Amino acid sequence: MRGVLHLRAGGDTFTPELVEAFLAEYTRPGDVVFDPFAGFGTTLIVAERMGRRPLGLEILPDRVEFVRSRLNDPAAIQCADARTLDRLDLPRIDFSITSPPYMTRDDHPQNPLSGYQTLDGDYEAYLADLAEIYRHLRGQLAPDAKVVINAANLHLHKTRLAWDIGQAVSKVLTYERDIVIDWDEPKEWFTNDYCLVFTP
Ligand SMILES: C[S@@+](CC[C@H](N)C(=O)[O-])C[C@H]1O[C@@H](n2cnc3c(N)ncnc32)[C@H](O)[C@@H]1O
């Protein structure tokens, strides 16, 4: 894969085309593809369509129901908090990709890792919690697994989110490379959008 991936945004920034590109590059049919922040299920739906075995966690029950209705295998998504990953009975994971819930450095009381449901947001704690989630995930990874995190730098909020997440997760996984997503329609709320690639 080249260092820059050209994609059409179509209103979203974690698109099926983005997931497809990484699954084609880093996975084979039958691989377990994990998304710790499954959201509206883009990763899981694309993985299922490409013959991979999707597995995802999502903290908000209504999103879990929505994603279940879109999957052939409703058991592929669990309603669970990724911060409890060490207590979940997960299989060996061949590949993980996600777009984590975003946070800004300035004035952000809603905690992204509670699905913005609690007001204990703290940027440094958020980065530490993300690193902890990936530290636990490391124990579940196949030796040749790749882990991809999609995040942008949020210049309007003076938040170098992609770089900060990269630094935090590099403490628990091995940084391999980054790929810049070149969206056809630039968004004013971020400068560059990255896919950070790690190995166990
Ligand atoms: C940006 S979306 C993820 C998009 C997703 N990767 C996809 O394929 O559509 C982030 C999601 O993470 C969920 N979330 C936030 N904190 C969580 C946690 N601690 N555990 C699991 N899911 C969480 C949010 O509710 C939100 O749906």
The ligand as a Gaussian input file, in Angstrom:
#p B3LYP/6-31G(d) Opt

LIG

0 1
 C      -16.315000       6.784000      15.381000
 S      -17.392000       5.510000      15.884000
 C      -16.665000       4.086000      15.159000
 C      -16.958000       3.833000      13.705000
 C      -16.811000       2.357000      13.389000
 N      -15.453000       1.893000      13.497000
 C      -17.509000       1.883000      12.137000
 O      -17.064000       0.887000      11.518000
 O      -18.556000       2.444000      11.777000
 C      -16.959000       5.277000      17.592000
 C      -17.914000       4.361000      18.331000
 O      -17.303000       3.928000      19.535000
 C      -18.322000       3.733000      20.490000
 N      -17.694000       3.682000      21.820000
 C      -17.297000       4.716000      22.588000
 N      -16.714000       4.273000      23.706000
 C      -16.733000       2.924000      23.656000
 C      -16.259000       1.905000      24.524000
 N      -15.658000       2.205000      25.683000
 N      -16.414000       0.625000      24.153000
 C      -17.029000       0.316000      22.975000
 N      -17.523000       1.242000      22.121000
 C      -17.362000       2.532000      22.451000
 C      -19.232000       4.923000      20.260000
 O      -20.525000       4.698000      20.800000
 C      -19.212000       5.031000      18.735000
 O      -20.293000       4.331000      18.178000

